[in-house]
Amino acid sequence: MSGLRVQQLTVGPLEENCWLLSDPESQQAVLVDPGDEAETLLAAVAATGCRLAGVWLTHCHFDHVGGLAGVVRANPVPIWMHPADQFFYEHAAENAGRWGIQIENPPPAQHQLAEGNTLTLGAYSFAVWHVPGHAPGHVAFIGHELCISGDVLFAGSIGRTDLPLCDPPAMHQSLMRLATLPEGTRVLPGHGVMTTIGRELASNPFLRGAARPIGA
């Protein structure tokens, strides 16, 4: 039994997608954006038969880190995040409270992400692309015909650009960069269903140039 496995775990009141990547060969797994329901996420990891080796964060809005404290308390692993999102990370519980949502603030992250980094899971490597706009420290993980896009690119839409610290012109540039990926690249978004770059180039107005992020 071999090959990278990808599982979509939709959690929390904002229906955020946590992506579970697992490699049976190395028996390692990572969680990308554990947004809520830590017990659900840990059970999914256990079901793979792999050991959780780390947590990768596309960005640090509260709905993407709300389950992080529970995950690492039960299974201490390194956390990777971009330092430009430190404000959101430190104030995650406070920001969630403004939406009437209760979460536990995440513990300190051990590793900083930057453009050009490479993260590994067993024999699989993922390039880190800094794609700001929705959040200043937003990154995407690119590799093996996958783009874990967080809240930059969705099926038929994009992430919001009217929230604090959003940057609509930067969002536009990030979208244009993602549009250069091969059309067969599968997009694993932070909300909604999986799609492909080719499908979004054909139908998403934000990638076709017919629309721009608010303020761009």
RADAZI-V129535 format. One record per backbone hydrogen bond with DSSP energy under -0.5 kcal/mol. CO is the residue of the C=O (numbers start at 1). NH is the residue of the N-H. If there is no record, write none. Layout:
BEGIN
<<CO,NH> <CO,NH>>
END
This chain:
BEGIN
<<3,24> <5,22> <7,9> <7,20> <8,10> <9,11> <9,18> <11,16> <12,15> <15,192> <16,11> <16,18> <18,9> <18,20> <19,21> <19,32> <20,7> <21,30> <22,5> <23,27> <23,28> <27,51> <28,23> <29,53> <29,54> <30,21> <31,33> <31,56> <32,19> <33,35> <34,67> <34,68> <35,66> <37,40> <37,41> <38,42> <39,43> <40,44> <41,45> <42,46> <43,47> <44,48> <45,48> <45,49> <45,50> <46,49> <51,29> <53,78> <54,31> <55,80> <56,33> <58,139> <61,64> <61,65> <62,65> <62,66> <65,68> <65,69> <66,104> <67,71> <68,72> <69,73> <70,74> <71,75> <78,55> <79,110> <79,111> <80,57> <81,113> <82,85> <83,86> <85,89> <86,90> <87,91> <89,92> <91,95> <92,96> <93,97> <94,98> <96,99> <96,101> <97,100> <101,103> <111,81> <113,83> <114,117> <117,128> <119,126> <121,124> <124,121> <126,119> <127,129> <127,142> <128,116> <129,131> <129,140> <133,167> <135,133> <135,138> <138,131> <140,129> <140,142> <141,148> <142,127> <143,146> <145,186> <146,143> <147,149> <147,188> <148,141> <149,152> <150,190> <152,159> <154,156> <154,157> <157,154> <163,166> <167,171> <168,172> <169,173> <170,174> <171,175> <172,176> <173,177> <174,178> <175,179> <177,180> <178,181> <182,185> <183,198> <185,197> <186,147> <186,188> <187,189> <187,195> <188,149> <188,150> <190,17> <195,187> <196,200> <197,201> <198,202> <199,203> <200,204> <203,205> <204,207> <204,208> <205,209> <205,210> <205,211> <213,216>>
END
